[in-house]
Structure formats: C-alpha cells, structure tokens
C-alpha cells in the first residue's frame, strides 16, 4: 500500500532528484507518481527549473544570486 501523500512528495522531491533517498522511500515516491498526475507534473516542473538554472551561462547570474536561488529552491522543497 502506498501511503505517501502529495505534501510528503513535495517535501522529498529534491532528495529524490539527488538520489539521496533510501530504496524504500524512493519506491514510495515512484509508486505515488504512478497514481498522481499532479505530482508527476510537479516533478517535471522541478526538473525543468533545475535544468534551466543549471544551464544558464556562468555569467548570466552573479554567483551569490545563483547560490541564493538554489538555496531557496532547496528550502522550499524541504
């Protein structure tokens, strides 16, 4: 049985993307994704946001701004 709710998914999505979850927790997220279109869309949006930020040219943002954005993103998903 998958007892993971959407709130928990959002809280764990960063760890999921960084492959920092234990196998059981990762499977719970994968199982939830199979049942929840909203979280699947959320995961896709987060992936695109991370990729877009990572792919910006090095001089597009000052280092402090880039670090602040990444920190804000991580804090928001914890």
VEXDREN-2710 file (C-alpha; in Angstrom, 1 decimal):
% VEXDREN-2710
k/r/px/py/pz
1/UNK/0.0/0.0/0.0
2/UNK/1.3/3.5/-0.9
3/UNK/0.5/5.9/2.0
4/UNK/2.6/8.8/0.7
5/UNK/0.6/11.9/0.2
6/UNK/1.3/14.9/-2.1
7/UNK/2.6/17.1/0.7
8/UNK/5.2/14.4/1.6
9/UNK/6.1/14.0/-2.1
10/UNK/6.8/17.8/-2.4
11/UNK/8.9/17.6/0.8
12/UNK/11.0/14.8/-0.6
13/UNK/11.3/15.7/-4.3
14/UNK/14.7/17.3/-4.0
15/UNK/16.2/14.3/-2.3
16/UNK/14.5/12.1/-4.9
17/UNK/16.1/14.0/-7.7
18/UNK/19.5/13.9/-6.0
19/UNK/19.2/10.1/-5.5
20/UNK/19.5/10.7/-1.7
21/UNK/16.6/8.5/-0.6
22/UNK/16.9/5.0/0.7
23/UNK/15.4/2.4/-1.7
24/UNK/12.1/2.1/0.2
25/UNK/11.5/5.8/0.3
26/UNK/12.4/6.1/-3.4
27/UNK/9.9/3.3/-4.2
28/UNK/7.2/5.1/-2.3
29/UNK/7.7/8.2/-4.4
30/UNK/7.8/6.2/-7.6
31/UNK/4.6/4.4/-6.6
32/UNK/2.9/7.7/-5.8
33/UNK/3.9/9.2/-9.2
34/UNK/2.2/6.2/-10.9
35/UNK/-1.1/7.3/-9.2
36/UNK/-0.9/11.1/-9.1
37/UNK/-0.8/13.2/-12.3
38/UNK/-0.4/16.4/-10.3
39/UNK/2.8/15.2/-8.6
40/UNK/4.1/13.9/-11.9
41/UNK/3.6/17.4/-13.4
42/UNK/5.2/19.0/-10.3
43/UNK/8.3/16.7/-10.7
44/UNK/8.6/17.6/-14.4
45/UNK/8.4/21.3/-13.5
46/UNK/11.0/21.0/-10.8
47/UNK/13.3/19.1/-13.2
48/UNK/12.9/21.8/-15.8
49/UNK/13.6/24.5/-13.4
50/UNK/16.7/22.9/-12.1
51/UNK/17.9/22.2/-15.6
52/UNK/17.2/25.7/-16.8
53/UNK/19.0/27.2/-13.8
54/UNK/22.0/24.9/-14.3
55/UNK/22.1/25.6/-18.0
56/UNK/22.3/29.4/-17.6
57/UNK/25.6/30.7/-18.8
58/UNK/28.1/31.2/-15.9
59/UNK/28.0/34.9/-16.3
60/UNK/24.2/35.2/-16.5
61/UNK/23.8/35.5/-12.8
62/UNK/26.2/36.5/-10.1
63/UNK/27.4/33.6/-8.0
64/UNK/25.6/34.9/-5.0
65/UNK/22.3/35.1/-6.9
66/UNK/22.7/31.6/-8.3
67/UNK/23.5/30.2/-4.9
68/UNK/20.6/32.1/-3.3
69/UNK/18.2/30.7/-5.9
70/UNK/19.4/27.2/-5.4
71/UNK/19.2/27.5/-1.6
72/UNK/15.7/29.0/-1.9
73/UNK/14.6/26.1/-4.1
74/UNK/16.0/23.5/-1.7
75/UNK/14.5/25.2/1.3
76/UNK/11.1/25.4/-0.4
77/UNK/11.1/21.6/-1.1
78/UNK/12.3/20.5/2.3
END
